[in-house]
Each structure stands twice: as C-alpha cells, then as structure tokens.
Amino acid sequence: MTINLKNKQELIEKFGTNAKDSGSVEVQVAMLSQKIAELTEHLKNNAKDFQAKRGLLMMVGRRKRMLTYIKKSDIEKYRKLIKELNIRG
C-alpha cells in the first residue's frame, strides 16, 4: 500500500510550495488521502484484514488532526484543500 515515486512527485508539485516541499501539512494530507483511498479499495476485497483496517483508522485520525491544524491556522487554505481532495462531501 505505498505511493510510487511518480504519484508522490505529482502530489508534491500540486500541493507543495515548491518541487522539494514534501513536509508541508498540505502535502502530507494529500499523501495520506491517496493511501487511504488505496487501503479502502483493498478492504473492499479483503474485508477480514483487520490489521489493514486498524491502519486505515489510524491514517484517517492522523489526517483529521492535520486538517484541524490547517483549519485553525488558515481557513482559506483548508477550504481549498478539502475541495481539491474531494474530502467531506
């Protein structure tokens, strides 16, 4: 369940401030969203994979905490990010 290098670079270019910005919160949220989507597809086929389910729940919690941080610091950046990632209906 890993993001390959090409997809990672695309996410960094799209959400980062520059080409080497892999540590900003926006990029981390985008990468977590990608991993969550991949893991969700895995769990559709493997419903009894409880370790993957636990990992998914931990990733969702981490993403939620990061989104809360972004929301507190810059509400416009938060709204733009959730719209681009298509999170929260």
C-alpha positions as CSV (number, residue, x, y, z in Angstrom):
1,M,0.0,0.0,0.0
2,T,2.6,2.5,-0.9
3,I,2.6,5.5,-3.2
4,N,5.0,5.2,-6.0
5,L,7.6,7.9,-6.8
6,K,5.7,9.3,-9.8
7,N,2.5,9.8,-7.9
8,K,4.4,11.2,-4.9
9,Q,6.1,13.8,-7.1
10,E,2.8,14.8,-8.7
11,L,1.2,15.3,-5.3
12,I,4.2,17.4,-4.1
13,E,4.1,19.6,-7.2
14,K,0.3,20.1,-6.9
15,F,0.0,20.8,-3.2
16,G,3.6,21.9,-2.2
17,T,5.0,25.3,-2.3
18,N,8.0,24.1,-4.4
19,A,9.3,20.9,-6.0
20,K,11.0,19.7,-2.9
21,D,8.3,20.6,-0.4
22,S,7.4,17.1,0.9
23,G,6.9,18.1,4.5
24,S,4.2,20.7,4.5
25,V,1.0,19.8,6.0
26,E,-1.0,20.1,2.8
27,V,1.3,17.6,1.0
28,Q,1.1,15.2,3.9
29,V,-2.7,15.4,3.9
30,A,-2.7,14.7,0.2
31,M,-0.4,11.7,0.5
32,L,-2.5,10.3,3.4
33,S,-5.6,10.8,1.3
34,Q,-4.0,8.8,-1.5
35,K,-3.0,6.0,0.9
36,I,-6.5,6.0,2.5
37,A,-8.1,5.6,-1.0
38,E,-5.8,2.7,-1.8
39,L,-6.4,1.0,1.5
40,T,-10.1,1.4,1.2
41,E,-10.1,-0.4,-2.2
42,H,-8.0,-3.1,-0.6
43,L,-10.5,-3.5,2.2
44,K,-13.4,-3.8,-0.2
45,N,-11.9,-7.0,-1.5
46,N,-10.4,-8.2,1.8
47,A,-13.0,-7.5,4.5
48,K,-11.3,-9.6,7.2
49,D,-8.0,-7.9,7.0
50,F,-8.2,-6.4,10.5
51,Q,-4.7,-5.1,10.6
52,A,-5.2,-3.1,7.4
53,K,-8.5,-1.8,8.9
54,R,-6.7,-0.6,12.0
55,G,-4.0,1.1,9.9
56,L,-6.8,2.8,7.9
57,L,-8.4,4.1,11.0
58,M,-5.1,5.4,12.3
59,M,-4.4,7.2,9.0
60,V,-7.9,8.7,9.0
61,G,-7.2,10.0,12.5
62,R,-3.9,11.5,11.6
63,R,-5.4,13.2,8.5
64,K,-8.1,14.6,10.7
65,R,-5.6,16.1,13.2
66,M,-3.7,17.6,10.3
67,L,-6.8,19.1,8.8
68,T,-7.8,20.6,12.2
69,Y,-4.4,22.2,12.3
70,I,-4.8,23.7,8.8
71,K,-8.3,24.9,9.7
72,K,-7.0,26.7,12.8
73,S,-4.1,28.3,11.0
74,D,-5.6,29.2,7.6
75,I,-9.3,28.6,6.8
76,E,-9.0,29.5,3.1
77,K,-6.2,27.0,2.6
78,Y,-8.3,24.4,4.4
79,R,-11.3,25.0,2.2
80,K,-9.2,24.9,-0.9
81,L,-7.6,21.6,0.2
82,I,-10.7,19.7,1.0
83,K,-12.3,20.9,-2.2
84,E,-9.3,19.7,-4.3
85,L,-9.0,16.4,-2.5
86,N,-12.8,15.9,-2.5
87,I,-13.0,15.2,1.2
88,R,-16.1,15.7,3.4
89,G,-18.8,15.6,0.8
